[in-house]
Amino acid sequence: MTATEYLKSPDQVASDKGLFGQVFQLYFPNFNPDDSKPKSTGQNGITISAPPTIVGNKGNDPDTGRATITYTVHATDPATGKSADIKITFVNTPPSFSITDATDVQATVLGPHSFKLGDHVTIKDPDIGVGPFFDVAIPYIANSGSLVKETTTSPAPISYLVDPQNNLVSFDPATGVVTYHPENFRFLGGGETAVYTFRFTSAAGVGGTASDQGIETLTLTVTGENDAPVFAQLNTNEQLSETSGAKNDPTAHTITSVLAFTDEDFSDTANVFTLSKTVGTQHAATHTTADLSKLPDNSTLLSYLTIDNSIDANVGVTRVPLTDKGTVTAKFSAPDNVFDFLAEGEQVQIVYTITLNDGHVGSAPTTQTLTFTITGTNDAPTITAATTVALTSGAVVEDGTQSATGTIAFQDVDLTDS
């Protein structure tokens, strides 16, 4: 048995022998390829008493252009001299390609993810590894691929998705390997996506012939998750002092505090955040003599701190566009006379807890304490009233000692001045 021009390996030769043995038996039912002297009466009454000769030739189907191999089986009966030629033509089956798109979600753990475009290609072709064609599957043809499109539902511009400095996605055309960093996609809000579209060529056939190639498209979709805001500090401490020598002064002490926070989600603009506040009071660590009960009630203390920009446009939440940065601005304003009860050096602390939430369901709020430490100054006493007792009318004793008694009342707002 010979097959010219095409079959080369022993495995391929063995496969073809089996294939054509089966075909030959269709025409010569009694043919036994394992019999050293096979004989069979063919369909035309031809008796075959010698092994056939098989010659193969490659070509193309005139209707489809598909690769073909035509085998001519020539058998001769030496007893009668009669011979028979049987032509068998095999047409290469077109492959079908299917693509499984790649998906991932943003991550907080550092480290690249990667995959090969070819690993996401499924090729169906009955001729792969099977005679007479022995097609070869080539899921990705080297240097055929490119990144052709980027889209996102995030406010981030498209240029952000492909800027090498952002270290988001890289592609090697030679190998078809896509590498990306899920932790760098935290700019995506919950459910937002970044989609990268790749185009490349797959093939199935001997040498990856043009008729067996397919232009394929694959997408990598990275889906975002909500990132909760986080204050940069746990506590901010502001200092102020009672006005020295002033009593019952309604002039307000005003301090503006800026609290920094981060929120990775670019789409979380300032208007999605909510703020709340609570208040408490305490002594400073080294000054514990002041009477905290002399401070106003919590409702009044809460009114001293403004964080609502509907009340004051200069306070509330601000965001730096297309970054993770944000700030909460709070304004504290309290009249000086509230702190008149403090003696010189005494301190009290008004402690506010600021809570920030990005408004997304299930998102954890972040909190920061904002402490205002107020230090007292000395307030001089003030005489409020005086009474005297008049001398008894009558004779005046010339060289005698004159005396009078009375009461002088004063007030000292520094409650611990004894």
C-alpha positions as a LaTeX table, in Angstrom:
\begin{tabular}{lrrr}
\hline
Residue & $x$ (\AA) & $y$ (\AA) & $z$ (\AA) \\
\hline
Met1 & 0.00 & 0.00 & 0.00 \\
Thr2 & 1.35 & 3.40 & $-0.94$ \\
Ala3 & 0.02 & 6.90 & $-0.63$ \\
Thr4 & 2.13 & 9.43 & $-2.46$ \\
Glu5 & 2.91 & 13.00 & $-1.50$ \\
Tyr6 & 0.93 & 13.16 & 1.69 \\
Leu7 & 1.11 & 10.50 & 4.39 \\
Lys8 & 4.39 & 10.61 & 6.22 \\
Ser9 & 4.31 & 9.35 & 9.78 \\
Pro10 & 3.85 & 5.67 & 10.75 \\
Asp11 & 0.76 & 6.58 & 12.76 \\
Gln12 & $-0.76$ & 8.35 & 9.77 \\
Val13 & 0.04 & 5.40 & 7.47 \\
Ala14 & $-1.55$ & 2.95 & 9.91 \\
Ser15 & $-4.63$ & 5.15 & 10.19 \\
Asp16 & $-5.02$ & 5.32 & 6.42 \\
Lys17 & $-4.57$ & 1.58 & 6.03 \\
Gly18 & $-7.39$ & 1.00 & 8.44 \\
Leu19 & $-9.56$ & 3.62 & 6.72 \\
Phe20 & $-9.11$ & 2.25 & 3.25 \\
Gly21 & $-9.40$ & $-1.32$ & 4.40 \\
Gln22 & $-12.91$ & $-0.44$ & 5.53 \\
Val23 & $-13.71$ & 1.36 & 2.27 \\
Phe24 & $-12.30$ & $-1.50$ & 0.18 \\
Gln25 & $-14.52$ & $-3.98$ & 2.01 \\
Leu26 & $-17.57$ & $-2.01$ & 0.88 \\
Tyr27 & $-16.72$ & $-2.98$ & $-2.67$ \\
Phe28 & $-15.26$ & $-6.40$ & $-1.91$ \\
Pro29 & $-17.21$ & $-7.79$ & 1.05 \\
Asn30 & $-15.01$ & $-10.85$ & 1.43 \\
Phe31 & $-11.76$ & $-8.91$ & 1.36 \\
Asn32 & $-9.62$ & $-9.62$ & 4.41 \\
Pro33 & $-6.65$ & $-7.28$ & 4.71 \\
Asp34 & $-5.05$ & $-9.63$ & 7.23 \\
Asp35 & $-5.06$ & $-12.58$ & 4.75 \\
Ser36 & $-1.75$ & $-12.89$ & 2.96 \\
Lys37 & $-3.65$ & $-14.08$ & $-0.11$ \\
Pro38 & $-6.90$ & $-12.14$ & $-0.03$ \\
Lys39 & $-9.62$ & $-12.91$ & $-2.51$ \\
Ser40 & $-13.01$ & $-11.33$ & $-3.05$ \\
Thr41 & $-15.67$ & $-11.22$ & $-5.68$ \\
Gly42 & $-16.42$ & $-7.56$ & $-6.35$ \\
Gln43 & $-19.65$ & $-5.92$ & $-7.28$ \\
Asn44 & $-18.89$ & $-6.31$ & $-10.98$ \\
Gly45 & $-17.99$ & $-9.96$ & $-10.70$ \\
Ile46 & $-14.28$ & $-9.20$ & $-10.57$ \\
Thr47 & $-12.28$ & $-11.62$ & $-8.50$ \\
Ile48 & $-9.45$ & $-9.96$ & $-6.62$ \\
Ser49 & $-6.59$ & $-12.21$ & $-5.61$ \\
Ala50 & $-3.86$ & $-9.65$ & $-4.94$ \\
Pro51 & $-3.55$ & $-6.70$ & $-2.54$ \\
Pro52 & $-4.74$ & $-3.42$ & $-4.12$ \\
Thr53 & $-2.57$ & $-0.43$ & $-4.91$ \\
Ile54 & $-3.69$ & 2.89 & $-3.43$ \\
Val55 & $-2.48$ & 6.21 & $-4.82$ \\
Gly56 & $-3.40$ & 9.51 & $-3.16$ \\
Asn57 & $-3.50$ & 12.98 & $-4.72$ \\
Lys58 & $-4.27$ & 16.33 & $-3.10$ \\
Gly59 & $-6.51$ & 18.98 & $-4.60$ \\
Asn60 & $-9.39$ & 21.38 & $-3.99$ \\
Asp61 & $-13.11$ & 20.87 & $-4.25$ \\
Pro62 & $-14.37$ & 22.91 & $-7.25$ \\
Asp63 & $-17.58$ & 23.94 & $-5.47$ \\
Thr64 & $-16.33$ & 24.83 & $-2.02$ \\
Gly65 & $-12.61$ & 25.30 & $-2.49$ \\
Arg66 & $-12.05$ & 22.97 & 0.44 \\
Ala67 & $-8.95$ & 20.81 & 0.49 \\
Thr68 & $-9.47$ & 17.30 & $-0.93$ \\
Ile69 & $-7.54$ & 14.07 & $-1.14$ \\
Thr70 & $-8.55$ & 11.59 & $-3.86$ \\
Tyr71 & $-7.41$ & 8.01 & $-3.59$ \\
Thr72 & $-7.47$ & 5.65 & $-6.54$ \\
Val73 & $-7.69$ & 2.02 & $-5.51$ \\
His74 & $-6.40$ & $-0.21$ & $-8.33$ \\
Ala75 & $-6.76$ & $-3.98$ & $-8.02$ \\
Thr76 & $-5.92$ & $-6.68$ & $-10.62$ \\
Asp77 & $-6.87$ & $-10.36$ & $-10.72$ \\
Pro78 & $-3.75$ & $-12.12$ & $-12.04$ \\
Ala79 & $-5.79$ & $-15.19$ & $-12.99$ \\
Thr80 & $-8.06$ & $-13.34$ & $-15.37$ \\
Gly81 & $-6.09$ & $-10.14$ & $-15.96$ \\
Lys82 & $-9.13$ & $-8.10$ & $-15.11$ \\
Ser83 & $-8.70$ & $-4.99$ & $-12.98$ \\
Ala84 & $-10.87$ & $-2.45$ & $-11.19$ \\
Asp85 & $-10.25$ & 1.21 & $-10.27$ \\
Ile86 & $-12.14$ & 2.77 & $-7.42$ \\
Lys87 & $-11.76$ & 6.52 & $-6.75$ \\
Ile88 & $-12.49$ & 7.80 & $-3.28$ \\
Thr89 & $-12.44$ & 11.57 & $-2.63$ \\
Phe90 & $-12.33$ & 13.04 & 0.87 \\
Val91 & $-13.27$ & 16.71 & 1.39 \\
Asn92 & $-11.81$ & 18.51 & 4.37 \\
Thr93 & $-14.55$ & 19.46 & 6.85 \\
Pro94 & $-14.76$ & 23.20 & 7.66 \\
Pro95 & $-13.94$ & 23.86 & 11.31 \\
Ser96 & $-16.22$ & 25.78 & 13.64 \\
Phe97 & $-14.85$ & 28.15 & 16.27 \\
Ser98 & $-16.51$ & 29.20 & 19.50 \\
Ile99 & $-15.24$ & 31.72 & 22.03 \\
Thr100 & $-15.64$ & 31.85 & 25.79 \\
Asp101 & $-15.28$ & 35.45 & 26.91 \\
Ala102 & $-13.13$ & 36.24 & 29.94 \\
Thr103 & $-14.63$ & 37.80 & 33.07 \\
Asp104 & $-13.26$ & 38.94 & 36.41 \\
Val105 & $-14.05$ & 41.28 & 39.27 \\
Gln106 & $-12.00$ & 43.99 & 40.88 \\
Ala107 & $-9.84$ & 42.83 & 43.76 \\
Thr108 & $-8.13$ & 44.28 & 46.79 \\
Val109 & $-5.26$ & 41.77 & 46.75 \\
Leu110 & $-2.20$ & 42.83 & 44.77 \\
Gly111 & $-1.03$ & 40.64 & 41.93 \\
Pro112 & $-1.54$ & 40.24 & 38.19 \\
His113 & $-4.00$ & 37.89 & 36.51 \\
Ser114 & $-3.30$ & 36.56 & 33.03 \\
Phe115 & $-4.79$ & 34.26 & 30.40 \\
Lys116 & $-4.13$ & 33.17 & 26.82 \\
Leu117 & $-6.63$ & 34.09 & 24.12 \\
Gly118 & $-6.12$ & 30.62 & 22.65 \\
Asp119 & $-7.27$ & 28.98 & 25.88 \\
His120 & $-10.69$ & 30.54 & 25.35 \\
Val121 & $-11.14$ & 29.08 & 21.85 \\
Thr122 & $-12.98$ & 25.80 & 21.18 \\
Ile123 & $-12.43$ & 24.29 & 17.70 \\
Lys124 & $-14.73$ & 21.60 & 16.37 \\
Asp125 & $-13.25$ & 19.78 & 13.37 \\
Pro126 & $-13.59$ & 16.01 & 12.81 \\
Asp127 & $-10.38$ & 16.08 & 10.77 \\
Ile128 & $-8.19$ & 17.18 & 13.68 \\
Gly129 & $-5.72$ & 14.35 & 14.27 \\
Val130 & $-7.69$ & 12.00 & 11.98 \\
Gly131 & $-6.76$ & 10.73 & 8.49 \\
Pro132 & $-6.56$ & 11.43 & 5.78 \\
Phe133 & $-6.09$ & 15.15 & 6.56 \\
Phe134 & $-4.77$ & 15.10 & 10.13 \\
Asp135 & $-5.73$ & 18.72 & 10.67 \\
Val136 & $-3.89$ & 20.64 & 13.35 \\
Ala137 & $-5.78$ & 22.94 & 15.75 \\
Ile138 & $-4.22$ & 26.40 & 16.12 \\
Pro139 & $-6.38$ & 28.37 & 18.60 \\
Tyr140 & $-4.19$ & 31.46 & 18.29 \\
Ile141 & $-1.95$ & 32.34 & 15.35 \\
Ala142 & 1.10 & 34.21 & 16.61 \\
Asn143 & 1.09 & 37.98 & 16.05 \\
Ser144 & $-2.46$ & 37.94 & 14.71 \\
Gly145 & $-4.10$ & 39.57 & 17.73 \\
Ser146 & $-4.65$ & 43.12 & 18.86 \\
Leu147 & $-6.63$ & 45.13 & 21.41 \\
Val148 & $-9.21$ & 46.88 & 19.26 \\
Lys149 & $-11.69$ & 48.49 & 21.64 \\
Glu150 & $-12.22$ & 49.64 & 25.24 \\
Thr151 & $-15.47$ & 50.66 & 26.87 \\
Thr152 & $-16.54$ & 51.43 & 30.43 \\
Thr153 & $-19.66$ & 52.37 & 32.34 \\
Ser154 & $-17.50$ & 54.30 & 34.83 \\
Pro155 & $-16.96$ & 58.06 & 34.58 \\
Ala156 & $-13.30$ & 57.26 & 33.85 \\
Pro157 & $-12.36$ & 58.36 & 30.33 \\
Ile158 & $-11.44$ & 55.69 & 27.79 \\
Ser159 & $-7.86$ & 56.98 & 27.81 \\
Tyr160 & $-7.69$ & 55.93 & 31.46 \\
Leu161 & $-8.28$ & 52.31 & 30.49 \\
Val162 & $-5.26$ & 52.09 & 28.20 \\
Asp163 & $-2.83$ & 54.46 & 29.90 \\
Pro164 & 0.27 & 52.34 & 30.66 \\
Gln165 & 0.80 & 54.29 & 33.89 \\
Asn166 & $-2.43$ & 52.87 & 35.27 \\
Asn167 & $-1.11$ & 49.34 & 34.81 \\
Leu168 & $-4.54$ & 47.98 & 33.94 \\
Val169 & $-4.17$ & 45.67 & 30.92 \\
Ser170 & $-1.25$ & 44.63 & 28.72 \\
Phe171 & $-1.27$ & 42.35 & 25.67 \\
Asp172 & 1.50 & 40.32 & 24.01 \\
Pro173 & 0.63 & 39.79 & 20.30 \\
Ala174 & 3.30 & 37.11 & 19.88 \\
Thr175 & 1.79 & 34.78 & 22.47 \\
Gly176 & $-1.76$ & 36.08 & 22.80 \\
Val177 & $-1.29$ & 36.51 & 26.57 \\
Val178 & $-3.44$ & 39.15 & 28.30 \\
Thr179 & $-2.22$ & 40.41 & 31.68 \\
Tyr180 & $-4.16$ & 42.72 & 33.98 \\
His181 & $-4.27$ & 43.86 & 37.61 \\
Pro182 & $-7.73$ & 43.48 & 39.20 \\
Glu183 & $-6.76$ & 45.66 & 42.16 \\
Asn184 & $-6.30$ & 48.60 & 39.79 \\
Phe185 & $-9.96$ & 48.42 & 38.73 \\
Arg186 & $-11.25$ & 49.71 & 42.06 \\
Phe187 & $-12.19$ & 52.94 & 40.33 \\
Leu188 & $-15.26$ & 51.01 & 39.13 \\
Gly189 & $-18.36$ & 51.37 & 41.26 \\
Gly190 & $-20.57$ & 48.42 & 42.16 \\
Gly191 & $-21.78$ & 46.75 & 38.96 \\
Glu192 & $-19.83$ & 49.07 & 36.67 \\
Thr193 & $-17.70$ & 47.42 & 34.02 \\
Ala194 & $-14.57$ & 47.91 & 31.97 \\
Val195 & $-14.60$ & 45.89 & 28.73 \\
Tyr196 & $-11.58$ & 45.16 & 26.54 \\
Thr197 & $-12.15$ & 43.68 & 23.07 \\
Phe198 & $-9.47$ & 41.62 & 21.32 \\
Arg199 & $-9.45$ & 40.39 & 17.72 \\
Phe200 & $-7.26$ & 37.54 & 16.51 \\
Thr201 & $-7.06$ & 34.58 & 14.12 \\
Ser202 & $-7.61$ & 30.91 & 14.88 \\
Ala203 & $-7.11$ & 28.02 & 12.47 \\
Ala204 & $-7.62$ & 24.29 & 12.02 \\
Gly205 & $-5.89$ & 22.61 & 9.10 \\
Val206 & $-2.61$ & 21.43 & 7.73 \\
Gly207 & $-0.35$ & 24.44 & 8.16 \\
Gly208 & $-3.32$ & 26.63 & 9.08 \\
Thr209 & $-4.44$ & 27.20 & 5.48 \\
Ala210 & $-6.49$ & 30.30 & 4.71 \\
Ser211 & $-9.67$ & 28.32 & 4.10 \\
Asp212 & $-9.44$ & 26.95 & 7.64 \\
Gln213 & $-8.91$ & 30.25 & 9.44 \\
Gly214 & $-11.41$ & 32.22 & 11.47 \\
Ile215 & $-11.26$ & 35.85 & 12.65 \\
Glu216 & $-12.35$ & 35.74 & 16.27 \\
Thr217 & $-13.40$ & 38.34 & 18.84 \\
Leu218 & $-13.01$ & 37.92 & 22.59 \\
Thr219 & $-13.87$ & 40.33 & 25.40 \\
Leu220 & $-12.41$ & 40.69 & 28.87 \\
Thr221 & $-14.97$ & 42.21 & 31.24 \\
Val222 & $-13.91$ & 43.38 & 34.70 \\
Thr223 & $-16.83$ & 44.19 & 36.99 \\
Gly224 & $-16.52$ & 46.64 & 39.85 \\
Glu225 & $-17.67$ & 46.32 & 43.42 \\
Asn226 & $-18.60$ & 49.07 & 45.83 \\
Asp227 & $-15.74$ & 50.46 & 47.89 \\
Ala228 & $-16.76$ & 52.13 & 51.13 \\
Pro229 & $-15.26$ & 55.52 & 52.05 \\
Val230 & $-12.49$ & 55.61 & 54.65 \\
Phe231 & $-11.44$ & 58.61 & 56.72 \\
Ala232 & $-7.70$ & 59.26 & 56.62 \\
Gln233 & $-7.52$ & 59.77 & 60.41 \\
Leu234 & $-9.36$ & 58.44 & 63.42 \\
Asn235 & $-9.34$ & 61.72 & 65.32 \\
Thr236 & $-8.72$ & 65.40 & 64.69 \\
Asn237 & $-8.13$ & 67.70 & 67.66 \\
Glu238 & $-8.73$ & 71.45 & 67.39 \\
Gln239 & $-7.70$ & 73.97 & 70.06 \\
Leu240 & $-9.30$ & 77.24 & 71.17 \\
Ser241 & $-9.14$ & 79.49 & 74.23 \\
Glu242 & $-11.72$ & 81.52 & 76.06 \\
Thr243 & $-11.19$ & 85.23 & 75.46 \\
Ser244 & $-9.04$ & 86.64 & 78.25 \\
Gly245 & $-10.68$ & 89.17 & 80.52 \\
Ala246 & $-14.02$ & 89.04 & 78.72 \\
Lys247 & $-17.13$ & 88.19 & 80.62 \\
Asn248 & $-20.48$ & 87.35 & 79.11 \\
Asp249 & $-19.06$ & 88.00 & 75.64 \\
Pro250 & $-21.37$ & 86.61 & 72.91 \\
Thr251 & $-18.67$ & 86.81 & 70.25 \\
Ala252 & $-18.35$ & 83.42 & 68.57 \\
His253 & $-15.23$ & 81.31 & 68.35 \\
Thr254 & $-15.19$ & 79.78 & 64.85 \\
Ile255 & $-12.93$ & 76.98 & 63.57 \\
Thr256 & $-13.18$ & 75.24 & 60.20 \\
Ser257 & $-11.96$ & 71.65 & 60.10 \\
Val258 & $-11.22$ & 69.67 & 56.92 \\
Leu259 & $-11.34$ & 65.88 & 57.28 \\
Ala260 & $-9.78$ & 63.89 & 54.41 \\
Phe261 & $-11.20$ & 60.59 & 53.19 \\
Thr262 & $-10.82$ & 58.22 & 50.26 \\
Asp263 & $-13.42$ & 56.43 & 48.17 \\
Glu264 & $-12.04$ & 54.35 & 45.31 \\
Asp265 & $-15.24$ & 54.56 & 43.24 \\
Phe266 & $-14.97$ & 57.42 & 40.75 \\
Ser267 & $-18.73$ & 57.52 & 40.29 \\
Asp268 & $-19.34$ & 58.33 & 43.96 \\
Thr269 & $-19.71$ & 62.07 & 43.57 \\
Ala270 & $-20.20$ & 64.43 & 46.49 \\
Asn271 & $-23.99$ & 64.35 & 46.33 \\
Val272 & $-24.26$ & 60.59 & 47.01 \\
Phe273 & $-22.74$ & 60.85 & 50.48 \\
Thr274 & $-24.63$ & 61.32 & 53.72 \\
Leu275 & $-23.24$ & 62.81 & 56.93 \\
Ser276 & $-24.37$ & 62.55 & 60.53 \\
Lys277 & $-22.97$ & 63.70 & 63.88 \\
Thr278 & $-23.19$ & 62.90 & 67.56 \\
Val279 & $-21.62$ & 64.74 & 70.50 \\
Gly280 & $-20.23$ & 64.09 & 73.92 \\
Thr281 & $-18.10$ & 65.97 & 76.48 \\
Gln282 & $-15.10$ & 65.06 & 78.55 \\
His283 & $-12.23$ & 66.51 & 80.55 \\
Ala284 & $-8.87$ & 66.92 & 78.95 \\
Ala285 & $-6.49$ & 64.23 & 80.18 \\
Thr286 & $-4.55$ & 66.48 & 82.56 \\
His287 & $-7.27$ & 68.97 & 83.51 \\
Thr288 & $-10.15$ & 67.40 & 85.39 \\
Thr289 & $-11.45$ & 70.16 & 87.66 \\
Ala290 & $-13.94$ & 71.86 & 85.35 \\
Asp291 & $-17.62$ & 71.25 & 85.98 \\
Leu292 & $-18.90$ & 69.66 & 82.73 \\
Ser293 & $-22.49$ & 70.16 & 83.83 \\
Lys294 & $-22.07$ & 73.89 & 83.18 \\
Leu295 & $-21.81$ & 73.23 & 79.43 \\
Pro296 & $-25.01$ & 73.48 & 77.37 \\
Asp297 & $-27.05$ & 70.37 & 76.66 \\
Asn298 & $-26.13$ & 68.06 & 73.75 \\
Ser299 & $-28.75$ & 69.53 & 71.45 \\
Thr300 & $-27.15$ & 72.97 & 71.82 \\
Leu301 & $-23.66$ & 71.54 & 71.45 \\
Leu302 & $-24.70$ & 69.80 & 68.23 \\
Ser303 & $-25.90$ & 73.13 & 66.86 \\
Tyr304 & $-22.41$ & 74.53 & 67.26 \\
Leu305 & $-21.07$ & 72.19 & 64.54 \\
Thr306 & $-22.31$ & 72.59 & 60.96 \\
Ile307 & $-21.71$ & 69.87 & 58.35 \\
Asp308 & $-24.81$ & 70.31 & 56.20 \\
Asn309 & $-24.15$ & 72.29 & 53.03 \\
Ser310 & $-27.83$ & 73.11 & 52.73 \\
Ile311 & $-27.25$ & 75.33 & 55.79 \\
Asp312 & $-23.77$ & 76.55 & 54.85 \\
Ala313 & $-22.48$ & 76.12 & 51.30 \\
Asn314 & $-18.90$ & 76.09 & 52.56 \\
Val315 & $-19.26$ & 72.85 & 54.50 \\
Gly316 & $-20.11$ & 69.24 & 53.66 \\
Val317 & $-18.58$ & 66.71 & 51.26 \\
Thr318 & $-16.38$ & 67.53 & 48.28 \\
Arg319 & $-14.73$ & 65.15 & 45.82 \\
Val320 & $-11.76$ & 65.55 & 43.46 \\
Pro321 & $-13.07$ & 64.30 & 40.08 \\
Leu322 & $-11.60$ & 61.05 & 38.71 \\
Thr323 & $-9.61$ & 60.36 & 41.88 \\
Asp324 & $-10.22$ & 58.52 & 45.12 \\
Lys325 & $-9.84$ & 61.73 & 47.15 \\
Gly326 & $-12.50$ & 63.58 & 49.10 \\
Thr327 & $-12.97$ & 65.86 & 52.09 \\
Val328 & $-15.57$ & 66.64 & 54.73 \\
Thr329 & $-15.57$ & 70.27 & 55.86 \\
Ala330 & $-17.07$ & 71.03 & 59.28 \\
Lys331 & $-17.47$ & 74.43 & 60.95 \\
Phe332 & $-17.53$ & 74.85 & 64.72 \\
Ser333 & $-18.93$ & 78.12 & 66.08 \\
Ala334 & $-19.74$ & 78.75 & 69.77 \\
Pro335 & $-20.12$ & 81.99 & 71.77 \\
Asp336 & $-17.31$ & 82.85 & 74.15 \\
Asn337 & $-19.58$ & 83.27 & 77.19 \\
Val338 & $-20.44$ & 79.56 & 77.07 \\
Phe339 & $-16.98$ & 78.94 & 78.49 \\
Asp340 & $-16.91$ & 81.70 & 81.14 \\
Phe341 & $-17.15$ & 79.10 & 83.91 \\
Leu342 & $-13.65$ & 77.86 & 83.11 \\
Ala343 & $-10.88$ & 79.11 & 85.35 \\
Glu344 & $-7.48$ & 79.89 & 83.96 \\
Gly345 & $-5.90$ & 76.72 & 82.50 \\
Glu346 & $-8.96$ & 74.54 & 82.95 \\
Gln347 & $-9.93$ & 72.55 & 79.87 \\
Val348 & $-13.00$ & 70.78 & 78.58 \\
Gln349 & $-13.40$ & 68.83 & 75.37 \\
Ile350 & $-16.43$ & 68.72 & 73.12 \\
Val351 & $-16.15$ & 65.51 & 71.08 \\
Tyr352 & $-18.13$ & 65.08 & 67.87 \\
Thr353 & $-18.33$ & 61.80 & 65.98 \\
Ile354 & $-18.72$ & 62.35 & 62.22 \\
Thr355 & $-20.18$ & 59.46 & 60.23 \\
Leu356 & $-19.82$ & 59.33 & 56.43 \\
Asn357 & $-21.73$ & 56.90 & 54.19 \\
Asp358 & $-21.63$ & 56.59 & 50.40 \\
Gly359 & $-25.32$ & 55.72 & 50.20 \\
His360 & $-24.94$ & 52.25 & 48.67 \\
Val361 & $-26.88$ & 49.35 & 50.13 \\
Gly362 & $-24.70$ & 47.30 & 52.45 \\
Ser363 & $-21.85$ & 49.79 & 52.39 \\
Ala364 & $-20.02$ & 50.21 & 55.69 \\
Pro365 & $-19.90$ & 53.78 & 57.01 \\
Thr366 & $-16.68$ & 55.39 & 58.16 \\
Thr367 & $-16.35$ & 57.49 & 61.32 \\
Gln368 & $-13.93$ & 60.05 & 62.67 \\
Thr369 & $-13.95$ & 61.97 & 65.94 \\
Leu370 & $-13.53$ & 65.72 & 65.82 \\
Thr371 & $-12.49$ & 67.06 & 69.22 \\
Phe372 & $-12.50$ & 70.70 & 70.27 \\
Thr373 & $-10.38$ & 71.41 & 73.36 \\
Ile374 & $-11.33$ & 74.70 & 75.04 \\
Thr375 & $-8.93$ & 76.27 & 77.55 \\
Gly376 & $-10.19$ & 78.75 & 80.13 \\
Thr377 & $-8.64$ & 82.11 & 81.03 \\
Asn378 & $-8.87$ & 84.14 & 84.21 \\
Asp379 & $-11.91$ & 86.34 & 84.53 \\
Ala380 & $-11.51$ & 89.13 & 87.19 \\
Pro381 & $-14.21$ & 89.35 & 89.85 \\
Thr382 & $-16.80$ & 92.10 & 89.55 \\
Ile383 & $-18.42$ & 93.99 & 92.49 \\
Thr384 & $-22.11$ & 93.59 & 92.19 \\
Ala385 & $-23.39$ & 95.48 & 95.33 \\
Ala386 & $-22.22$ & 97.22 & 98.58 \\
Thr387 & $-24.01$ & 98.15 & 101.81 \\
Thr388 & $-22.78$ & 100.33 & 104.73 \\
Val389 & $-24.09$ & 101.06 & 108.25 \\
Ala390 & $-24.34$ & 104.76 & 109.12 \\
Leu391 & $-22.74$ & 106.17 & 112.24 \\
Thr392 & $-25.13$ & 106.62 & 115.22 \\
Ser393 & $-26.30$ & 110.19 & 115.42 \\
Gly394 & $-25.25$ & 112.17 & 118.48 \\
Ala395 & $-22.19$ & 113.74 & 119.84 \\
Val396 & $-18.94$ & 113.39 & 118.02 \\
Val397 & $-16.07$ & 112.31 & 120.11 \\
Glu398 & $-13.13$ & 114.29 & 118.97 \\
Asp399 & $-10.24$ & 112.04 & 119.30 \\
Gly400 & $-12.17$ & 108.82 & 119.29 \\
Thr401 & $-11.93$ & 106.01 & 116.71 \\
Gln402 & $-14.70$ & 106.11 & 114.14 \\
Ser403 & $-15.88$ & 102.84 & 112.57 \\
Ala404 & $-18.51$ & 101.60 & 110.16 \\
Thr405 & $-19.48$ & 98.13 & 108.97 \\
Gly406 & $-20.96$ & 96.90 & 105.65 \\
Thr407 & $-21.00$ & 94.18 & 102.93 \\
Ile408 & $-19.39$ & 94.20 & 99.49 \\
Ala409 & $-20.79$ & 91.58 & 97.05 \\
Phe410 & $-18.82$ & 90.46 & 93.99 \\
Gln411 & $-19.06$ & 87.86 & 91.24 \\
Asp412 & $-16.34$ & 85.69 & 89.72 \\
Val413 & $-17.47$ & 83.60 & 86.77 \\
Asp414 & $-14.49$ & 81.30 & 87.19 \\
Leu415 & $-16.31$ & 78.74 & 89.28 \\
Thr416 & $-13.27$ & 77.11 & 90.81 \\
Asp417 & $-11.76$ & 80.35 & 92.10 \\
Ser418 & $-12.05$ & 79.78 & 95.90 \\
\hline
\end{tabular}
